[in-house]
Amino acid sequence: QVQLKESGGGLVQAGDSLKLSCVDSGPTTRYAMAWFRQAPGQERKFVARVNLRNTETTFYADAVKGRFTISRDSAKDTTYLQMNALSPEDTAVYYCAAQVTPTISTNTYFRTSSYHAWGQGTQVTVFS
């Protein structure tokens, strides 16, 4: 079992920055960590991913590439999402997710089905 706890959400103005944190715990091995977001009335969408084995390769959704950065502090079992140049379109509940299976199908890292542990989410609201 893996438990995930997000924090760091809030209400910010367009152009501001925010840093989300996700602390994971539990005995199950984590192979990758990811962030997703879900706006009202929309499906949950991929934001970013960091692999935890071999190399800390990262992946980003096109909508956040160049503005968001995912990172991992393994000593603290914490995954971060640094969000810069926020816009109202970034308003959503942000969820942390863990991949707990050794492998996933090719090019499925952006699918919610590739992750089997989820946090409760943290709200990010950006006003113009």
C-alpha positions in Angstrom: 0.0 0.0 0.0 1.1 3.5 -0.7 -0.4 6.6 0.9 0.0 10.0 -0.8 -0.6 13.4 0.7 -0.6 16.6 -1.3 -0.2 20.1 0.0 0.7 23.6 -1.3 -2.5 24.5 -3.2 -4.1 27.9 -2.9 -5.5 31.0 -4.5 -3.1 33.0 -6.6 -3.1 35.7 -9.2 -2.3 35.1 -12.9 1.5 35.2 -13.4 2.3 34.0 -9.9 4.1 30.8 -8.9 3.1 28.0 -6.6 4.9 24.8 -5.4 2.9 21.7 -4.6 4.3 18.9 -2.5 3.4 15.2 -2.3 4.6 13.0 0.5 4.4 9.3 0.0 4.6 6.5 2.5 4.1 2.8 2.8 6.1 -0.4 1.9 5.1 -0.7 -1.7 7.8 0.2 -4.2 7.2 3.3 -6.3 8.5 3.2 -9.9 7.3 6.7 -10.9 5.4 9.6 -9.5 3.1 11.9 -11.4 0.8 14.9 -11.1 -2.6 15.1 -12.7 -5.3 17.8 -12.5 -9.0 17.9 -12.8 -11.0 21.0 -13.5 -14.8 21.2 -12.8 -16.8 19.1 -15.3 -13.6 17.8 -17.0 -11.8 14.5 -16.8 -8.6 14.1 -14.9 -5.6 15.0 -17.1 -1.9 14.3 -17.0 0.4 17.1 -16.0 3.9 15.7 -15.3 5.8 12.5 -14.4 9.2 11.6 -13.0 10.6 8.1 -13.2 12.2 6.8 -10.0 14.3 4.0 -11.4 17.6 4.1 -13.4 17.2 7.8 -14.4 14.8 10.4 -13.2 13.4 11.1 -16.6 10.6 13.6 -16.7 7.6 14.0 -19.0 5.2 17.0 -19.3 1.9 17.8 -20.8 2.2 20.3 -23.7 0.0 22.7 -21.7 2.6 23.0 -18.9 5.9 22.4 -20.7 8.3 25.2 -19.9 6.3 26.5 -17.0 6.0 23.5 -14.6 8.8 21.4 -13.2 8.4 18.1 -11.4 11.2 17.0 -9.1 11.8 14.3 -6.5 13.6 14.3 -3.1 13.9 10.7 -2.3 15.4 11.3 1.1 12.2 13.0 2.1 9.9 10.7 0.0 8.5 13.9 -1.5 7.6 14.8 -5.1 7.2 18.5 -6.0 5.5 20.4 -8.7 6.9 23.9 -9.2 4.3 25.9 -11.2 5.3 29.2 -12.7 3.5 31.8 -14.9 0.2 30.4 -13.7 -3.0 31.3 -15.7 -6.7 30.9 -14.9 -6.6 27.8 -17.2 -4.4 26.1 -14.6 -7.3 26.2 -12.1 -8.0 22.6 -11.0 -7.7 20.1 -8.2 -4.2 18.7 -8.5 -3.6 15.0 -7.7 -0.4 13.2 -6.9 -0.2 9.6 -8.2 2.2 6.7 -7.9 3.0 3.9 -10.3 3.5 0.8 -8.3 3.9 -1.7 -11.1 7.4 -2.3 -12.5 6.4 -1.6 -16.1 3.5 0.0 -18.0 2.5 -0.3 -21.6 4.5 1.8 -24.1 3.3 5.5 -24.2 0.7 5.1 -21.5 2.4 7.2 -18.9 -0.2 9.9 -19.3 -3.2 7.6 -18.5 -4.7 7.5 -15.1 -4.9 3.7 -15.4 -1.1 3.5 -15.2 -1.2 4.7 -11.6 -2.7 2.8 -8.7 -2.2 5.1 -5.8 -3.7 8.5 -5.5 -3.8 11.4 -3.1 -6.9 13.3 -2.1 -6.0 16.3 -4.1 -5.2 20.0 -3.5 -7.1 22.9 -5.0 -5.3 25.5 -7.1 -7.2 28.5 -8.1 -5.7 31.2 -10.4 -7.6 34.5 -10.8 -6.9 37.1 -13.5 
